Amino acid sequence: MKKKYDLNLYKHNDFVKMIQVKKQMTFQQQRIFDTILSTVQEMKKSGSILDVVSEGDLVLELTTFKEQMLKGSKIKKINRAELEEALESMVDIKFKYSIKNNEQDEIGAFVIFQTAVIDFNTNEVKVTFGKNFRTDNLLPTSNYTALSLEYLNIFSSQYARLLYQYFKMLIGKDNYKPFRTDIILEIDFIKTLFGINEIEHKGYWNNTSNLIKNTIEPAKKQINEFTDISMDFKKIKKGARIFAIAFDFSPKAEFVKEKQNNQIDDQIEQMFIPEFKTFKSFKAWVVENYLGNIIAVGPINWKTNLQVKLNEKGYLYNVFSNKDFEPDDAIKIWEWLFQNQHRVGYINMNRSEVLTDNYKGKYIVAIDKEDNKRKTFILQSIKVDNEGISDNDICSIVVQNDIGVNRSVDNYGTLSHLKRLLLDKIDTHDNILEAQLA
């Protein structure tokens, strides 16, 4: 039976390939770094964080941080002393970087954090980024690897954690059509990938057999036992010396998504959705990540259970009518998707959730029966007791007055009537909600 797992860490490939300098990043530090990435992304998705600073302080919720760190782990509580020690030692970790393009050609080294502090009194994790650390990669929009924290945190081998991420990067986003399933890595590259150095690893710095025994063999065992891919390796020799390892890796059969299967339950998990400033970059990202999949349900002014799919040719496709949308309709839906980027990938919303998201924030001018005065209210939620599609169904609503107090109207009336009363802005008092606001 196919195992269920969430893709809840979107790691820029520059982080997957980071080269450690002089001192190896410990297993606990690896976990903390990935936890910070996933915490930033989780808070961004929930709206708890609006932007990531390019330099300076970033404040994260300690509760969210702990939740992310414990995902997939056998431990139920985080040791305070270990947590503090690992965070503090993060400032000692340096990484190499190399940039070569039309505008830049440079190499250097950087620290991820200048400071990293947990404030238990305020329930906050406070970090200060190093000057050369690219914070925009915390929220990647391209060139990233989608990973599962449940898998990463189940490893007890730090080399399994590193090697698994590297293989997932090479496989790519589509298990059905993996980009690559084999590679030959020279021993010197493996040492840099693993952070192996002469000072900390004297036992196998110059002994490749010991290196393989203590790093690659336990990594193979854990990757094959716990994850969605299978791996094997062979030693490649020049004379008597092992100079490289040939790796074979591929998605396990139960995780390969069949191309013909278009059921909702088999659609890709909703991923981190960045906020795009231009329609062109937004559409390119959707096409790259959702080609052949259902991308949204219930666009405004359409039926709430309408499923919008991006077919293999990149056209918007109506799942229920089994045909492409007409050009004018496709344009309207693309415009709606761009304006509602958070809806991309959320394909299991029920009718009330769709209606609430589509209309929340609109205005209603109503008579408040408590004092018989005309007032302006802001719609907060819509609830319908069935999953039908008729606008003649009765709905209940929650509205908010001008001082932020919510008021409920049970069994207000039909959806059709409600929609006629909703205003995008207050420019008329002609629309009146004739209902008791309890």
C-alpha positions in Angstrom: 0.0 0.0 0.0 1.3 3.4 -0.9 2.6 5.3 2.1 1.4 8.8 2.8 3.9 11.6 3.4 3.9 15.4 3.2 6.3 17.5 1.1 6.9 20.1 3.8 10.4 21.3 3.2 11.3 23.1 -0.1 15.1 23.3 0.0 17.0 25.4 -2.5 19.5 23.2 -4.4 22.3 25.6 -3.3 21.6 24.4 0.3 21.6 20.7 -0.8 25.0 21.2 -2.4 26.6 23.4 0.3 30.3 22.7 0.9 31.3 22.7 4.5 34.6 24.3 5.5 37.1 23.1 8.1 34.4 22.0 10.6 31.7 19.4 9.9 28.1 20.4 10.4 26.8 18.1 13.1 23.7 16.0 12.7 21.8 18.2 15.2 22.9 21.3 13.4 21.6 19.8 10.1 18.3 19.2 11.7 18.1 22.8 13.1 19.0 24.3 9.8 16.3 22.3 8.0 13.9 23.1 10.8 14.5 26.9 10.4 13.9 26.6 6.7 10.6 24.7 7.2 9.5 27.0 10.0 10.0 30.1 7.8 8.0 28.4 5.0 5.2 27.2 7.3 4.8 30.7 8.8 4.8 32.2 5.3 2.1 29.9 4.2 0.0 30.7 7.3 0.5 34.4 6.9 2.4 34.7 10.3 5.4 36.1 8.5 5.2 38.6 5.6 8.7 38.8 4.4 12.2 37.6 5.1 14.9 40.3 5.7 17.9 40.3 3.5 20.1 41.1 6.5 19.3 41.4 10.1 17.0 39.7 12.5 14.3 37.2 11.9 11.9 36.2 14.6 10.2 32.7 14.4 7.5 31.1 16.6 9.2 28.6 18.9 6.0 26.5 18.9 6.1 26.1 15.1 9.8 25.5 15.3 9.4 22.6 17.7 6.6 21.1 15.7 8.7 21.1 12.5 11.7 19.7 14.3 9.8 16.8 15.8 8.2 15.7 12.5 9.1 12.1 11.8 11.3 11.9 14.9 11.0 9.1 17.5 11.6 11.6 20.3 8.6 13.5 21.6 10.4 16.3 23.4 13.4 18.3 22.5 16.3 18.4 25.0 16.7 22.1 26.0 20.5 21.9 26.6 21.1 20.2 23.3 18.9 22.7 21.5 20.7 25.7 23.0 24.2 24.2 22.3 23.4 23.3 18.7 21.9 26.7 18.0 24.8 28.6 19.5 27.4 26.5 17.6 25.7 27.3 14.3 27.5 30.6 14.2 30.8 28.6 13.8 29.8 26.8 10.6 31.2 28.2 7.4 30.4 27.4 3.9 32.0 28.0 0.5 30.1 29.6 -2.3 30.8 30.2 -6.0 28.9 32.5 -8.3 29.6 32.6 -12.0 27.3 34.3 -14.5 27.1 37.2 -16.9 27.3 39.7 -14.1 29.4 38.0 -11.3 32.4 35.7 -11.0 33.5 35.2 -7.4 34.2 32.6 -4.8 34.1 33.0 -1.0 32.9 31.7 2.3 30.1 32.8 4.7 28.4 31.9 7.9 24.7 31.2 8.0 23.9 32.9 11.2 25.8 35.6 13.1 23.6 34.9 16.1 21.0 32.3 16.9 19.0 32.5 20.1 15.9 30.9 21.6 13.9 33.1 24.0 11.7 30.7 26.1 10.0 33.7 27.8 8.6 35.2 24.6 8.3 31.8 22.8 10.6 33.0 20.0 13.5 31.8 17.9 15.7 34.8 17.0 18.3 34.5 14.3 20.6 37.0 12.6 21.8 36.1 9.1 25.3 36.4 7.9 26.0 39.2 5.4 26.6 36.9 2.4 23.8 34.4 3.2 21.1 34.6 0.5 17.9 34.8 2.5 15.8 34.8 -0.6 16.6 31.1 -0.9 14.7 30.4 2.3 11.5 30.8 0.2 12.6 29.2 -3.1 10.5 29.7 -6.2 12.6 27.6 -8.5 15.8 25.4 -8.4 14.6 23.6 -5.3 14.1 20.0 -4.0 10.8 19.1 -2.4 11.5 17.0 0.7 9.7 15.3 3.6 10.7 16.2 7.1 9.2 12.9 8.2 11.9 11.2 6.2 14.8 13.5 7.1 14.1 13.4 10.8 13.8 9.6 11.0 17.5 9.2 10.0 20.0 8.5 12.7 22.9 8.8 10.1 23.8 12.3 9.1 25.3 10.9 5.9 22.0 9.2 5.0 20.3 12.6 5.5 22.8 14.3 3.1 22.9 11.6 0.5 19.1 11.2 0.4 18.7 15.0 -0.3 21.3 14.8 -3.0 19.6 11.9 -4.7 16.2 13.6 -4.5 17.7 16.7 -6.1 18.9 14.6 -9.0 15.6 12.6 -9.4 13.7 15.9 -9.6 10.0 16.7 -9.0 8.4 13.9 -11.1 8.9 10.3 -9.8 7.2 9.0 -12.9 9.9 10.6 -15.1 13.0 10.9 -12.9 15.5 13.3 -14.3 18.4 11.1 -13.2 18.8 7.7 -11.4 22.5 7.2 -11.4 25.7 9.1 -10.9 29.4 8.6 -10.3 30.9 10.7 -7.5 34.6 10.9 -6.8 35.8 10.2 -3.3 37.1 13.8 -2.9 33.6 15.2 -3.8 31.9 12.8 -1.4 34.2 14.1 1.4 33.2 17.7 0.7 29.5 16.8 0.5 29.7 14.9 3.8 31.9 17.6 5.5 34.6 15.0 6.0 37.9 16.7 7.1 41.3 15.6 8.2 41.1 16.9 11.7 37.7 15.4 12.8 37.9 12.2 10.7 41.4 10.9 11.0 40.1 7.3 11.1 39.0 7.4 7.5 40.3 10.6 5.9 43.1 8.5 4.2 41.3 5.2 4.4 38.6 5.0 1.7 37.4 1.5 2.9 36.7 2.9 6.4 35.0 6.0 4.9 32.6 3.8 2.9 32.0 1.5 5.9 31.2 4.4 8.3 29.3 6.7 5.9 27.9 5.2 2.7 26.9 1.7 4.0 24.8 3.0 6.9 23.3 5.6 4.6 22.3 2.9 2.1 20.6 0.8 4.9 18.6 3.7 6.2 17.6 5.2 2.9 16.4 1.8 1.7 14.5 1.1 4.9 12.8 4.4 5.6 12.4 6.4 2.4 10.6 6.6 -0.9 13.8 5.7 -2.9 16.0 2.6 -3.3 19.8 3.0 -3.6 22.9 0.8 -4.2 26.5 1.5 -5.0 29.6 0.1 -6.5 33.3 1.0 -5.9 35.3 2.2 -8.9 39.0 1.6 -8.8 42.1 2.9 -10.5 44.5 0.1 -9.9 44.2 -0.8 -6.2 42.8 2.6 -5.2 39.1 3.3 -4.9 38.7 6.7 -6.5 34.9 7.0 -7.0 31.6 5.5 -6.2 28.9 4.6 -8.8 25.5 5.2 -7.2 22.1 3.8 -8.5 19.0 5.3 -7.0 15.3 5.4 -8.1 11.8 5.9 -6.7 10.3 2.8 -5.1 7.4 1.3 -7.1 4.8 2.2 -4.6 5.7 5.9 -4.8 5.7 6.2 -8.6 2.7 8.2 -9.6 0.9 6.6 -12.6 0.5 9.1 -15.4 -3.0 7.8 -16.2 -4.3 8.3 -12.6 -5.9 11.7 -12.2 -7.9 11.1 -9.0 -7.8 13.9 -6.5 -6.2 11.7 -3.8 -3.3 11.1 -6.0 -2.6 14.7 -6.8 0.6 16.3 -5.6 0.6 17.8 -2.1 0.0 21.6 -1.8 3.5 23.1 -1.7 4.9 26.3 -0.5 3.4 29.0 -2.7 5.7 32.0 -3.1 4.2 35.4 -3.8 4.9 36.5 -7.4 4.9 40.1 -8.4 4.4 39.5 -12.1 1.9 37.2 -13.9 4.6 35.9 -16.2 6.8 34.5 -13.4 3.7 33.2 -11.6 2.4 31.3 -14.6 5.9 29.9 -15.4 6.1 28.5 -11.8 2.6 26.9 -12.0 3.4 25.3 -15.3 6.8 24.0 -14.0 5.3 22.5 -10.8 1.7 21.5 -11.7 1.7 20.3 -15.3 -0.8 17.5 -15.7 -2.4 18.1 -12.3 -5.5 19.7 -10.8 -4.3 23.1 -9.5 -7.4 24.6 -7.9 -11.1 24.2 -7.2 -14.0 26.7 -7.1 -12.8 29.9 -8.8 -15.1 32.8 -7.9 -18.1 33.1 -10.3 -17.9 29.4 -11.1 -19.4 26.4 -9.4 -17.7 25.7 -6.0 -16.8 22.1 -7.0 -15.3 23.0 -10.4 -11.9 21.4 -10.7 -9.3 23.3 -12.8 -6.5 21.2 -14.2 -3.4 22.2 -16.1 -3.2 19.6 -18.9 0.0 18.2 -20.4 0.0 21.0 -23.1 -0.2 23.7 -20.4 -3.8 24.6 -21.1 -6.5 25.1 -18.4 -8.8 22.1 -18.5 -12.3 21.7 -17.0 -12.3 18.3 -15.3 -16.1 18.0 -15.2 -16.8 18.9 -18.8 -13.6 17.0 -20.0 -12.5 19.8 -22.3 -10.2 22.8 -22.3 -11.7 26.1 -21.1 -12.6 28.6 -23.8 -9.9 31.3 -24.3 -11.9 34.1 -22.6 -12.7 31.8 -19.6 -9.1 30.6 -19.4 -7.9 34.2 -19.2 -10.4 35.0 -16.4 -9.3 32.0 -14.4 -5.6 32.7 -14.9 -6.3 36.3 -13.6 -8.1 34.9 -10.6 -5.3 32.4 -9.9 -2.7 35.2 -10.0 -4.8 37.3 -7.6 -5.4 34.3 -5.3 -2.0 32.6 -5.4 -2.7 30.9 -2.0 -5.4 28.7 -3.7 -3.0 26.9 -6.0 -2.7 23.3 -4.9 -5.5 23.4 -2.3 -7.8 20.9 -4.1 -9.7 19.3 -1.2 -11.6 22.3 0.0 -15.3 21.8 0.9 -18.1 24.0 -0.4 -18.2 26.3 2.7 -14.4 26.7 2.6 -14.5 27.7 -1.1 -17.3 30.2 -0.5 -15.7 31.7 2.5 -12.4 32.2 0.8 -14.0 33.6 -2.4 -16.1 36.2 -0.6 -14.5 36.9 2.8 -13.8 40.6 3.3 -16.6 41.8 1.1 -19.0 44.4 2.6 -22.7 44.1 3.6 -24.8 47.2 4.5 -27.4 45.9 6.9 -30.0 47.0 9.4 -28.8 46.0 12.9 -32.1 45.0 14.6 -30.6 45.6 18.1 -30.7 49.4 17.6 -32.5 49.5 14.2 -29.6 51.4 12.7 -28.0 50.9 9.3 -24.4 49.7 9.6 -21.6 48.3 7.5 -20.4 44.8 8.2 -17.6 42.7 6.8 -18.3 39.2 5.8 -16.2 36.6 7.7 -17.5 33.2 6.7 -20.3 31.4 4.8 -21.6 28.0 5.8 -23.7 25.7 3.7 -24.9 22.3 5.1 -24.6 20.4 1.9 -22.0 19.9 -0.9 -24.5 20.7 -3.7 -24.0 23.3 -6.4 -27.3 25.3 -6.3 -27.4 29.0 -5.4 -30.9 28.4 -4.0 -29.4 26.5 -1.0 -29.8 28.2 2.4 -26.6 29.6 4.0 -25.5 30.9 7.4 -23.0 33.7 7.7 -20.7 35.4 10.2 -20.1 39.1 9.8 -17.9 41.6 11.7 -18.9 45.1 12.8 -16.7 48.3 12.8 -15.3 47.6 16.2 -14.2 44.0 15.3 -17.0 42.1 17.0 -18.4 39.1 15.1 -22.1 38.6 14.7 -23.9 35.4 13.4 -26.9 35.1 11.1 -28.1 31.5 11.0 -30.1 30.3 8.1 -29.9 33.8 6.6 -31.3 33.0 3.2 -30.2 31.7 -0.2 -26.7 32.0 -1.6 -28.1 33.8 -4.6 -29.6 36.5 -2.4 -26.4 36.9 -0.3 -24.3 37.3 -3.4 -26.5 40.2 -4.7 -25.8 42.1 -1.4 -22.1 41.7 -1.3 -20.0 44.9 -2.1 -16.4 45.2 -3.0 -16.3 48.7 -1.5 -18.7 51.0 0.3 -20.1 53.4 -2.3 -23.9 52.9 -1.9 -26.4 52.2 0.8 -28.9 50.6 -1.5 -28.1 47.0 -0.5 -29.6 46.0 2.9 -29.3 42.7 4.6 -32.8 42.2 6.0 -31.9 39.8 8.9 -31.6 39.8 12.6 -27.9 40.0 13.6 -27.9 37.9 16.8 
